[in-house]
Amino acid sequence: MSASNHLRQGRMLLHKVVILGDGGVGKTAITNQFVVQYFVETYDPTGGEDYRKQTVIDGTPCMVEVLDTAGQDEYVALRDQWIREGDAFLLVFSITSRTSFANVRKYYQQIQNIKKSKVPLILVGNKCDLSSTDREVSNEEAEALAKELNSTFIETSAKTTHNIDEAFHNLIRLHREHTVEQEQKAAEAAKTEVQTKGASQTDSCGVKKTGWRKRLSGFIKSLDKNKAV
């Protein structure tokens, strides 16, 4: 693979995953469960931490670097840098917070403003272990938003580990597909450029040859006329 952030670690590929979402939705808890299988009950706002985990997905070993970002507004400038460095994204909201759900569009737009193109991302509704009476966002609403963002939706529970690995593994699969697509497009563009240049050079030579032949033919005709006179 040759994507800018898709680096080789020996025989393993490095996938840079950025987790975005409001403070308190469970980004750090999701990260901890995936990386070290550990859940912290108390909420402690993070300023942005990165972790690495070696794993095997679909029989292929890889290194996953997870950037757990801060959701507070004072980290907006840093968030831009985190997005620039990322390969793939988990957009996280709490199913018990409509505000965090509404703010997903803000993070998505920030990604689009920086990346300028489609990137692998998954919409994650966390805290599905909580009582249904606490739920403020329905599954149907989340599915609709995921479709709007050209993404997929998955519900997780950092507390019970429900769908935690699945969320990351599905995202890595998307990133692999995206990388292959980008490389194929680059190869096709390079091939087209070579063919275009080759055709241009052939046409150029052809024009010169045609002009030379016309001049020679005209010269011979003029000689014949002079002889006839």
C-alpha positions as CSV (number, residue, x, y, z in Angstrom):
1,M,0.0,0.0,0.0
2,S,1.2,3.5,-0.7
3,A,-1.4,5.8,0.9
4,S,0.3,8.7,2.8
5,N,-0.6,7.6,6.2
6,H,-0.9,3.9,5.4
7,L,2.6,3.0,6.5
8,R,4.3,-0.4,6.6
9,Q,5.4,-1.7,10.0
10,G,7.5,-4.6,8.9
11,R,4.8,-6.7,7.2
12,M,2.0,-4.9,9.0
13,L,0.0,-1.9,7.9
14,L,-0.6,1.0,10.2
15,H,-4.2,2.4,10.3
16,K,-4.6,5.8,12.0
17,V,-8.1,5.9,13.5
18,V,-9.4,9.2,14.9
19,I,-12.4,9.1,17.3
20,L,-14.5,12.3,17.2
21,G,-17.5,13.3,19.3
22,D,-18.7,15.5,22.2
23,G,-17.1,15.2,25.6
24,G,-18.7,12.5,27.8
25,V,-20.0,10.3,25.0
26,G,-17.5,7.5,25.8
27,K,-14.7,8.0,23.3
28,T,-12.0,7.2,25.9
29,A,-14.0,4.3,27.2
30,I,-14.3,2.9,23.7
31,T,-10.6,3.3,23.1
32,N,-9.7,1.7,26.4
33,Q,-11.9,-1.3,25.8
34,F,-10.5,-1.9,22.3
35,V,-6.8,-1.4,23.2
36,V,-6.6,-2.8,26.7
37,Q,-10.0,-4.3,27.5
38,Y,-10.5,-2.0,30.5
39,F,-13.5,0.1,31.5
40,V,-13.3,3.2,33.8
41,E,-16.6,4.1,35.5
42,T,-15.7,7.8,36.3
43,Y,-15.6,10.4,33.5
44,D,-12.2,12.2,33.2
45,P,-12.0,14.6,30.2
46,T,-9.1,13.9,27.9
47,G,-6.9,16.4,26.1
48,G,-6.2,14.0,23.3
49,E,-4.3,10.7,23.6
50,D,-3.0,8.1,21.2
51,Y,-2.7,4.4,21.6
52,R,-1.5,1.5,19.5
53,K,-2.7,-2.1,19.2
54,Q,-1.4,-4.9,17.1
55,T,-4.3,-7.1,15.9
56,V,-5.3,-9.5,13.1
57,I,-8.4,-8.7,10.9
58,D,-9.6,-11.1,8.3
59,G,-6.3,-13.0,8.6
60,T,-4.2,-10.0,8.0
61,P,-2.0,-8.6,10.8
62,C,-2.1,-4.8,11.2
63,M,-1.2,-2.0,13.7
64,V,-4.0,0.2,14.7
65,E,-3.2,3.7,16.1
66,V,-6.2,5.2,17.9
67,L,-6.3,8.9,18.5
68,D,-8.8,9.6,21.3
69,T,-9.6,13.3,20.8
70,A,-10.9,15.9,23.2
71,G,-14.5,16.9,22.6
72,Q,-14.4,20.3,24.3
73,D,-14.6,23.5,22.2
74,E,-11.3,24.8,23.3
75,Y,-9.6,21.9,21.4
76,V,-11.0,22.9,18.0
77,A,-7.6,24.0,16.5
78,L,-6.0,20.7,17.7
79,R,-8.8,18.8,16.3
80,D,-8.0,20.1,12.8
81,Q,-4.5,18.6,13.2
82,W,-5.8,15.3,14.5
83,I,-8.1,15.1,11.4
84,R,-5.3,15.8,9.0
85,E,-3.3,13.0,10.5
86,G,-6.2,10.5,10.4
87,D,-6.9,7.7,7.9
88,A,-10.3,6.7,9.1
89,F,-12.9,8.0,11.6
90,L,-15.3,6.9,14.3
91,L,-18.0,9.6,14.9
92,V,-19.3,8.9,18.3
93,F,-22.5,10.1,20.1
94,S,-24.4,8.9,23.1
95,I,-27.8,7.4,22.5
96,T,-28.8,9.1,25.7
97,S,-27.9,12.6,24.4
98,R,-29.7,14.3,21.5
99,T,-27.2,17.2,21.7
100,S,-24.2,14.9,21.0
101,F,-26.2,13.3,18.2
102,A,-26.9,16.7,16.6
103,N,-23.2,17.7,16.9
104,V,-22.1,14.7,14.8
105,R,-22.7,16.9,11.7
106,K,-20.3,19.5,13.0
107,Y,-17.5,16.9,13.3
108,Y,-18.4,15.4,9.9
109,Q,-18.2,18.9,8.3
110,Q,-14.9,19.5,9.9
111,I,-13.6,16.3,8.4
112,Q,-14.9,17.3,5.0
113,N,-13.4,20.8,5.2
114,I,-10.0,19.3,5.9
115,K,-9.9,16.1,3.9
116,K,-11.8,17.6,0.8
117,S,-12.9,14.1,-0.2
118,K,-14.7,10.9,1.0
119,V,-13.0,9.2,3.9
120,P,-13.7,5.9,5.7
121,L,-16.0,6.6,8.7
122,I,-18.5,4.9,10.9
123,L,-21.2,6.5,13.0
124,V,-21.2,5.0,16.5
125,G,-24.1,5.3,19.0
126,N,-22.5,4.5,22.4
127,K,-24.1,3.5,25.8
128,C,-26.6,1.1,24.4
129,D,-26.4,-0.8,27.7
130,L,-28.4,1.9,29.5
131,S,-32.1,1.7,30.1
132,S,-34.4,2.3,27.1
133,T,-36.0,5.1,29.2
134,D,-32.7,7.0,29.0
135,R,-32.5,6.7,25.2
136,E,-33.0,10.0,23.4
137,V,-31.9,8.9,19.9
138,S,-33.7,6.1,18.1
139,N,-32.0,3.5,15.9
140,E,-34.0,4.7,12.9
141,E,-32.8,8.3,13.4
142,A,-29.2,7.2,13.6
143,E,-29.5,5.0,10.5
144,A,-30.9,7.9,8.6
145,L,-28.0,10.1,9.6
146,A,-25.5,7.5,8.7
147,K,-27.1,7.3,5.2
148,E,-26.9,11.1,4.9
149,L,-23.2,10.9,5.8
150,N,-22.6,8.1,3.3
151,S,-21.6,5.9,6.2
152,T,-22.9,2.9,8.3
153,F,-24.2,2.9,11.9
154,I,-23.4,0.7,14.8
155,E,-24.5,0.7,18.4
156,T,-21.9,0.0,21.1
157,S,-21.4,-0.3,24.8
158,A,-18.0,0.5,26.2
159,K,-19.1,-0.9,29.5
160,T,-20.2,-4.4,28.3
161,T,-17.8,-4.3,25.2
162,H,-20.8,-4.8,22.9
163,N,-19.7,-4.2,19.3
164,I,-16.5,-2.5,20.3
165,D,-14.2,-4.7,18.3
166,E,-16.7,-4.8,15.4
167,A,-16.7,-1.0,15.1
168,F,-12.9,-0.9,14.8
169,H,-12.7,-4.0,12.6
170,N,-15.4,-2.7,10.2
171,L,-13.6,0.7,10.0
172,I,-10.3,-1.0,9.2
173,R,-12.0,-3.0,6.4
174,L,-13.4,0.2,5.0
175,H,-9.9,1.8,5.1
176,R,-8.3,-1.1,3.3
177,E,-11.0,-0.9,0.5
178,H,-10.5,2.9,0.3
179,T,-6.7,2.5,0.0
180,V,-7.0,0.0,-2.8
181,E,-9.5,2.3,-4.6
182,Q,-7.2,5.3,-4.2
183,E,-4.2,3.3,-5.6
184,Q,-6.2,2.0,-8.5
185,K,-7.3,5.6,-9.4
186,A,-3.8,6.8,-9.1
187,A,-2.5,4.0,-11.4
188,E,-5.3,4.7,-13.9
189,A,-4.5,8.4,-13.9
190,A,-0.8,7.7,-14.4
191,K,-1.6,5.3,-17.3
192,T,-3.9,7.8,-18.9
193,E,-1.3,10.5,-18.6
194,V,1.4,8.4,-20.3
195,Q,-1.0,7.4,-23.1
196,T,-2.0,11.1,-23.6
197,K,1.6,12.2,-23.8
198,G,2.4,9.3,-26.2
199,A,-0.5,10.2,-28.4
200,S,0.5,13.9,-28.3
201,Q,4.1,13.1,-29.3
202,T,2.9,10.8,-32.2
203,D,0.6,13.5,-33.5
204,S,3.4,16.1,-33.3
205,C,5.7,13.9,-35.2
206,G,3.0,13.1,-37.7
207,V,2.4,16.8,-38.4
208,K,6.0,17.4,-38.9
209,K,6.4,14.4,-41.3
210,T,3.3,15.5,-43.3
211,G,4.6,19.0,-43.6
212,W,8.0,17.7,-44.8
213,R,6.4,15.4,-47.4
214,K,4.2,18.2,-48.7
215,R,7.2,20.5,-49.1
216,L,9.2,17.8,-50.9
217,S,6.2,17.0,-53.2
218,G,5.8,20.7,-54.0
219,F,9.5,21.0,-54.8
220,I,9.5,18.0,-57.1
221,K,6.4,19.4,-59.0
222,S,8.1,22.7,-59.4
223,L,11.2,21.0,-61.0
224,D,8.9,19.1,-63.4
225,K,7.3,22.3,-64.5
226,N,10.7,23.9,-65.1
227,K,11.7,20.9,-67.2
228,A,8.5,21.1,-69.2
229,V,9.2,24.8,-70.0
